[in-house]
């Protein structure tokens, strides 16, 4: 699959294992679908199954109609809970809320997305959550991020360090939602080799009063 590879064009799609980097993430556009609960559930799989056909249809439509080809981006997820320790100390997946996403170029418009949804819906056995997918923007700005290599369930220690040591150590406070970028395909890569960018939006800490 040829065309522009935004993982190489956008610096925020690069991270280093064992290093926590401060990056400025530009406003980006995504195909998005929302959910709640354990990512091992059927709802999570159905969300991913709704995103991928649209992402590839939009790539081919862009190449055909606009002459602009690009590499389909990896799956990403925003994660949050009322108590963020649900991701670190407790790992209570039943309390997690999430938005699954795939980034698309800024020249992809609502009309192209609507047409892609209609085409996918017309095929036999369309994804169940297809019509829940929306086109949205995300402006994260200043973030702290690192590369995690290994199983998703082994992220807790890295996230605890990020939340409780790195972020305050840089004079920041956490804002926005925990963000993961899945650089590996979990269906094809062994758990100990999975590569995931862990990102946390931040802002300057409030001065003590």
LOSE-486787 format. One record per residue: x, y, z of N, C-alpha, C in turn; residue number from 1; residue in one letter. Coordinates in steps of 0.1 Angstrom, whole numbers, padded with zeros to 4 digits. Each point is the difference from the previous one (the first is absolute). Layout:
% residues N
 n.east n.north  n.up ca.east ca.north ca.up c.east c.north  c.up num residu
      X       Y     Z       X        Y     Z      X       Y     Z NUM      a
...
//
This chain:
% residues 209
 n.east n.north  n.up ca.east ca.north ca.up c.east c.north  c.up num residu
   0008   -0012  0000   -0008     0012  0000   0009    0012  0000   1      x
  -0001    0008 -0011    0009     0012 -0001  -0007    0012  0005   2      x
   0007    0012 -0003   -0006     0013  0004   0007    0005  0013   3      x
  -0004    0012  0004    0005     0007  0012  -0001   -0009  0012   4      x
   0010   -0002  0008    0000    -0007  0013   0001    0011  0011   5      x
  -0012    0003  0006    0000     0010  0010   0007   -0004  0013   6      x
   0003   -0012  0002    0008    -0004  0011   0014    0005 -0001   7      x
   0005    0002 -0012    0013     0006 -0003  -0001    0015 -0001   8      x
  -0011    0005 -0004   -0001     0015 -0002  -0003    0007  0013   9      x
  -0007   -0006  0010   -0004     0006  0012   0009   -0005  0011  10      x
   0008    0009  0006    0009    -0004  0011  -0006   -0007  0011  11      x
  -0012    0004  0004   -0007    -0006  0011  -0003   -0015 -0001  12      x
   0002   -0006 -0012   -0002    -0014 -0002   0013   -0008  0002  13      x
   0010    0007  0005    0013    -0006  0004   0002    0001  0015  14      x
   0003   -0011  0006    0003     0000  0014   0011   -0010  0003  15      x
   0007    0001  0012    0011    -0008  0003  -0002   -0008  0013  16      x
   0003   -0013 -0001   -0001    -0008  0012   0009    0004  0011  17      x
  -0005    0001  0012    0008     0004  0012   0002    0015  0001  18      x
  -0005    0008 -0009    0001     0014  0000  -0014    0007  0000  19      x
  -0002    0010  0008   -0012     0007  0000   0002    0014 -0006  20      x
  -0005    0002 -0012    0002     0012 -0008  -0012    0009  0001  21      x
   0003    0013  0001   -0010     0010 -0001  -0001    0005 -0015  22      x
  -0013   -0002 -0005   -0002     0003 -0014  -0012    0009 -0001  23      x
   0000    0007 -0012   -0012     0009 -0003  -0007   -0007 -0011  24      x
  -0012   -0004  0002   -0008    -0007 -0010  -0010    0009 -0007  25      x
   0001    0001 -0013   -0009     0009 -0007  -0014   -0005  0000  26      x
  -0010    0009 -0003   -0014    -0005 -0001  -0001   -0009 -0012  27      x
  -0006   -0012  0003   -0001    -0010 -0011  -0015   -0005 -0001  28      x
  -0003   -0006 -0011   -0014    -0005 -0002   0000   -0015  0000  29      x
  -0011   -0006  0005   -0001    -0014  0002  -0014   -0005 -0003  30      x
   0000   -0012 -0005   -0012    -0008  0001  -0001   -0005  0014  31      x
  -0012    0001  0007   -0001    -0003  0014  -0013   -0008  0002  32      x
   0001   -0009  0011   -0012    -0007  0005   0002   -0002  0015  33      x
  -0010    0002  0007    0001     0000  0015  -0005   -0013  0006  34      x
   0005   -0003  0012   -0004    -0012  0007   0003    0001  0015  35      x
  -0004   -0011  0007    0003    -0001  0015   0003   -0014  0004  36      x
   0009   -0002  0009    0002    -0013  0006   0013   -0006 -0005  37      x
   0001   -0013  0003    0012    -0008 -0002   0003   -0001 -0015  38      x
   0012    0004 -0004    0004    -0001 -0014   0001   -0014 -0006  39      x
  -0001   -0010  0009   -0001    -0014 -0005  -0015   -0004 -0004  40      x
  -0009    0010  0001   -0014    -0003 -0002  -0003    0000 -0015  41      x
  -0012   -0005 -0003   -0005     0001 -0014  -0002    0014 -0005  42      x
  -0004    0009  0009   -0003     0014 -0004   0013    0006 -0005  43      x
   0011   -0003  0006    0013     0006 -0005   0004   -0005 -0014  44      x
  -0002   -0013 -0002    0003    -0006 -0012  -0009    0005 -0011  45      x
  -0012    0002  0003   -0010     0005 -0010   0004    0015 -0004  46      x
   0005    0008  0010    0004     0013 -0003   0011    0000 -0010  47      x
   0010   -0008  0002    0012    -0001 -0009  -0005   -0005 -0014  48      x
  -0009   -0010  0000   -0005    -0005 -0013  -0007    0010 -0008  49      x
  -0006    0010  0007   -0007     0011 -0007   0010    0010 -0006  50      x
   0011    0002  0007    0010     0011 -0005   0008   -0004 -0012  51      x
   0005   -0013  0000    0009    -0003 -0011  -0006    0000 -0014  52      x
  -0012   -0005 -0002   -0005     0001 -0014  -0001    0014 -0005  53      x
  -0004    0009  0009   -0002     0014 -0004   0014    0006 -0003  54      x
   0010   -0003  0009    0013     0006 -0002   0006   -0004 -0014  55      x
  -0002   -0013 -0004    0005    -0004 -0013  -0008    0005 -0011  56      x
  -0013    0001  0001   -0009     0006 -0010   0004    0015 -0003  57      x
   0003    0007  0011    0004     0014 -0001   0013    0002 -0007  58      x
   0010   -0009  0003    0013     0000 -0007  -0002   -0002 -0015  59      x
  -0008   -0010 -0004   -0002    -0002 -0014  -0008    0011 -0007  60      x
  -0009    0005  0007   -0008     0012 -0005   0009    0012 -0002  61      x
   0008    0002  0009    0009     0012 -0001   0010   -0002 -0011  62      x
   0005   -0012 -0002    0009    -0002 -0011  -0007    0001 -0014  63      x
  -0012   -0006  0000   -0007     0000 -0013  -0006    0014 -0003  64      x
  -0006    0007  0009   -0007     0012 -0003   0009    0013  0001  65      x
   0010   -0001  0009    0008     0012  0003   0014   -0002 -0005  66      x
   0004   -0012 -0003    0014    -0002 -0004   0010    0001  0012  67      x
  -0006   -0002  0012    0009     0001  0012  -0001   -0013  0008  68      x
   0011   -0007 -0001    0001    -0013  0007   0007    0001  0013  69      x
  -0004   -0009  0009    0007     0001  0014  -0001   -0014  0006  70      x
   0008   -0003  0010    0001    -0012  0007  -0011    0000  0011  71      x
  -0008   -0010  0001   -0010    -0001  0010   0007    0000  0014  72      x
  -0004    0009  0009    0006     0001  0013  -0004   -0011  0010  73      x
   0008   -0001  0010   -0003    -0011  0010  -0012    0003  0009  74      x
  -0005   -0010  0006   -0011     0002  0009   0005    0008  0012  75      x
  -0008    0008  0006    0003     0008  0012  -0012    0000  0009  76      x
   0003    0003  0013   -0011     0000  0010   0002    0011  0010  77      x
  -0011    0007  0003    0000     0008  0012  -0007   -0007  0011  78      x
   0006    0001  0012   -0005    -0008  0012  -0002    0010  0011  79      x
  -0011   -0002  0008   -0001     0008  0012  -0010   -0008  0010  80      x
   0001    0005  0012   -0009    -0005  0011  -0002    0011  0010  81      x
  -0010   -0002  0008   -0002     0010  0011   0012    0001  0009  82      x
   0007   -0011  0002    0012    -0001  0008   0011   -0006 -0008  83      x
   0010    0008 -0004    0010    -0004 -0009   0009   -0012  0005  84      x
  -0001   -0002  0014    0007    -0012  0005  -0006   -0013 -0005  85      x
  -0012    0001 -0006   -0005    -0012 -0007   0009   -0005 -0011  86      x
   0009    0008 -0004    0010    -0004 -0011   0013   -0005  0006  87      x
   0003    0004  0013    0013    -0003  0005  -0001   -0010  0012  88      x
  -0005    0005  0011   -0001    -0008  0012  -0010   -0012  0000  89      x
  -0012    0004 -0005   -0011    -0010  0001  -0001   -0008 -0013  90      x
   0002    0006 -0012   -0002    -0006 -0013  -0014   -0006 -0001  91      x
  -0010    0008  0005   -0014    -0005 -0001  -0005    0004 -0013  92      x
   0000   -0010 -0009   -0004     0003 -0014  -0015    0003 -0002  93      x
  -0008   -0005  0009   -0014     0003 -0001  -0003    0014  0002  94      x
   0009    0008  0005   -0003     0015  0003   0006    0008 -0011  95      x
   0006   -0006 -0010    0006     0008 -0011  -0010    0005 -0010  96      x
   0002    0013 -0004   -0007     0005 -0012   0010    0001 -0011  97      x
  -0004    0000 -0013    0010     0001 -0010  -0006    0005 -0013  98      x
   0009    0005 -0008   -0003     0004 -0014   0010   -0006 -0009  99      x
  -0003   -0009 -0009    0009    -0005 -0010   0000    0009 -0012 100      x
   0012    0001 -0006    0002     0010 -0011   0010   -0005 -0010 101      x
  -0001    0006 -0012    0010    -0001 -0010   0002    0014 -0007 102      x
   0012    0005  0000    0002     0013 -0005  -0002    0000 -0015 103      x
  -0006    0011 -0005   -0001     0002 -0015   0005    0014 -0003 104      x
   0005    0002 -0013    0005     0013 -0004  -0011    0011  0001 105      x
   0005    0012  0001   -0010     0011  0002  -0008    0003 -0013 106      x
   0004   -0006 -0011   -0008     0002 -0012  -0012   -0010 -0001 107      x
  -0001   -0009  0009   -0011    -0009  0001  -0012    0007  0006 108      x
  -0011    0002 -0007   -0011     0008  0005  -0012   -0009  0004 109      x
  -0010    0007  0006   -0012    -0007  0004  -0007   -0007 -0011 110      x
   0000    0006 -0012   -0007    -0006 -0011   0007   -0013 -0005 111      x
   0013    0000  0001    0008    -0013 -0004  -0003   -0011  0010 112      x
  -0001    0004  0013   -0003    -0010  0011  -0014   -0006 -0002 113      x
  -0010    0009 -0003   -0013    -0004 -0001  -0002   -0010 -0012 114      x
   0007    0003 -0011    0000    -0009 -0012   0006   -0013  0003 115      x
   0012    0000  0008    0006    -0012  0003  -0009   -0009  0009 116      x
  -0007    0006  0010   -0009    -0007  0009  -0011   -0006 -0009 117      x
  -0006    0007 -0009   -0010    -0005 -0008   0004   -0012 -0009 118      x
   0012    0001 -0005    0005    -0011 -0008   0003   -0012  0008 119      x
   0006    0002  0012    0002    -0012  0009  -0013   -0006  0005 120      x
  -0010    0008  0002   -0013    -0005  0005  -0007   -0008 -0010 121      x
   0003    0003 -0013   -0007    -0007 -0011   0006   -0014 -0003 122      x
   0011   -0003  0006    0006    -0013 -0002  -0006   -0010  0009 123      x
   0000   -0013 -0003   -0005    -0010  0009   0007    0000  0013 124      x
  -0008   -0002  0011    0006    -0001  0013   0009    0012  0005 125      x
  -0006    0013 -0001    0008     0011  0004   0003    0000  0015 126      x
   0011    0007  0004    0003     0000  0014  -0012    0006  0008 127      x
  -0002   -0006  0012   -0012     0004  0008   0000    0014  0004 128      x
   0012    0005  0003    0001     0014  0005   0004    0010 -0010 129      x
  -0002   -0003 -0013    0005     0008 -0011  -0006    0014  0001 130      x
  -0013    0001  0002   -0006     0014  0000   0002    0008  0013 131      x
   0008   -0006  0009    0003     0008  0012   0014    0007 -0002 132      x
   0007   -0003 -0010    0013     0006 -0003  -0003    0015 -0004 133      x
   0008    0009  0006   -0001     0014 -0003   0014    0005 -0004 134      x
   0000    0012 -0007    0013     0007 -0003   0002    0011  0011 135      x
   0010    0000  0007    0003     0010  0010   0014    0005  0000 136      x
   0002    0011  0008    0014     0005  0001   0004   -0001  0015 137      x
   0013    0000  0002    0006    -0001  0013   0012    0009  0000 138      x
   0000    0010  0009    0011     0009  0002   0007   -0003  0014 139      x
   0010   -0008  0000    0006    -0004  0013   0010    0010  0005 140      x
   0007    0006 -0009    0011     0010  0004   0011   -0007  0007 141      x
   0005    0006  0011    0011    -0005  0007  -0003   -0014  0007 142      x
   0009   -0010 -0002   -0002    -0013  0005   0013   -0006  0005 143      x
  -0001   -0009  0009    0011    -0009  0003  -0003   -0014 -0005 144      x
   0010   -0006 -0007   -0002    -0013 -0005   0012   -0009  0000 145      x
  -0002   -0013 -0001    0011    -0010  0000  -0004   -0011 -0009 146      x
   0009   -0009 -0003   -0003    -0012 -0007   0000   -0012  0009 147      x
  -0011   -0007  0001   -0001    -0012  0008   0002   -0012 -0009 148      x
   0008   -0010  0003    0002    -0012 -0007  -0004   -0011  0009 149      x
  -0010   -0008 -0004   -0005    -0011  0008  -0015   -0001  0001 150      x
  -0005   -0009  0008   -0015    -0001  0000  -0007    0012  0005 151      x
  -0012    0002 -0004   -0008     0012  0005  -0001    0000  0015 152      x
  -0002   -0012  0006   -0003    -0001  0014   0013    0003  0008 153      x
   0011    0002 -0006    0013     0003  0006   0003    0015  0000 154      x
  -0010    0008 -0004    0002     0014 -0001  -0001    0007  0013 155      x
  -0006   -0006  0010   -0003     0007  0013   0011    0007  0006 156      x
   0012   -0007  0001    0011     0006  0007   0005    0012 -0007 157      x
   0001    0000 -0014    0004     0011 -0008  -0010    0012  0002 158      x
  -0013   -0003  0000   -0010     0010  0002   0001    0007  0014 159      x
   0002   -0009  0010    0001     0006  0013   0012    0009  0001 160      x
   0011   -0004 -0006    0012     0009  0000  -0003    0013 -0007 161      x
  -0006   -0001 -0012   -0004     0012 -0007  -0009    0009  0008 162      x
  -0010   -0005  0005   -0010     0008  0007   0005    0006  0013 163      x
   0008   -0008  0008    0004     0005  0013   0014    0005  0002 164      x
   0009   -0003 -0010    0013     0005  0001   0004    0009 -0012 165      x
  -0002   -0004 -0012    0005     0007 -0012  -0008    0013 -0001 166      x
  -0013   -0001 -0001   -0009     0012 -0002   0003    0011  0011 167      x
  -0002   -0003  0013    0003     0010  0010   0014    0004  0000 168      x
   0010   -0009 -0003    0014     0003  0000   0004    0011 -0011 169      x
  -0008    0001 -0010    0002     0010 -0011  -0008    0013  0003 170      x
  -0007    0000  0012   -0008     0012  0003  -0013    0000 -0007 171      x
  -0005   -0012 -0004   -0013    -0001 -0007  -0010   -0006  0009 172      x
  -0013    0002 -0005   -0011    -0008  0005  -0007   -0007 -0012 173      x
  -0007   -0010  0003   -0006    -0008 -0011  -0013    0007 -0004 174      x
  -0002    0001 -0013   -0013     0005 -0006  -0004   -0010 -0011 175      x
  -0012    0001 -0004   -0004    -0008 -0011   0000   -0015  0003 176      x
   0000   -0009 -0010   -0002    -0014  0002   0013   -0008 -0004 177      x
   0002   -0010  0008    0011    -0009 -0004  -0002   -0006 -0014 178      x
   0011    0000 -0007    0000    -0003 -0015   0010   -0011 -0003 179      x
  -0005   -0010 -0007    0009    -0011 -0004  -0001   -0001 -0015 180      x
   0012   -0002 -0006    0001    -0002 -0015   0006   -0014 -0002 181      x
  -0007   -0009 -0006    0004    -0014 -0002   0007   -0002 -0013 182      x
   0014    0001  0002    0008    -0001 -0012   0001   -0014 -0005 183      x
  -0003   -0010  0008    0000    -0014 -0004  -0014   -0006 -0002 184      x
  -0001   -0010 -0008   -0013    -0007 -0002   0000   -0011  0010 185      x
  -0009    0001  0010    0000    -0011  0011  -0004   -0013 -0006 186      x
  -0006   -0001 -0011   -0004    -0013 -0006   0012   -0007 -0006 187      x
   0011    0007 -0003    0011    -0005 -0007   0013    0000  0008 188      x
   0001    0008  0011    0012     0002  0007  -0001   -0006  0014 189      x
   0010   -0007  0005    0000    -0006  0013  -0001    0011  0011 190      x
  -0007   -0003  0011   -0003     0010  0010   0013    0007  0005 191      x
   0011   -0007  0002    0012     0006  0005   0007    0009 -0010 192      x
  -0005    0001 -0013    0006     0008 -0010  -0009    0012 -0004 193      x
  -0012    0001  0006   -0009     0010 -0004   0006    0014  0003 194      x
  -0001    0009 -0009    0005     0014  0001  -0012    0010  0001 195      x
   0000    0007  0011   -0011     0009  0003   0005    0013  0005 196      x
  -0004    0011 -0007    0003     0013  0006  -0010    0004  0011 197      x
   0005    0003  0011   -0008     0005  0012   0001    0015  0001 198      x
  -0011    0007 -0001    0001     0015 -0001  -0010    0006  0011 199      x
   0005    0010  0006   -0009     0007  0010   0001    0015 -0003 200      x
  -0011    0007 -0003   -0001     0014 -0002   0003    0007  0014 201      x
   0007    0011  0000    0004     0007  0012  -0001    0015 -0001 202      x
   0000    0007  0011    0000     0014  0000   0009    0004  0012 203      x
   0004    0013  0000    0009     0005  0011  -0008   -0002  0013 204      x
   0007   -0005  0011   -0006    -0002  0013  -0005    0013  0005 205      x
  -0011    0000  0008   -0005     0012  0006   0010    0004  0011 206      x
   0004    0013  0001    0010     0004  0010  -0007   -0001  0014 207      x
   0009   -0004  0009   -0005    -0001  0014  -0005    0013  0006 208      x
  -0010    0000  0007   -0005     0012  0006   0001    0000  0015 209      x
//
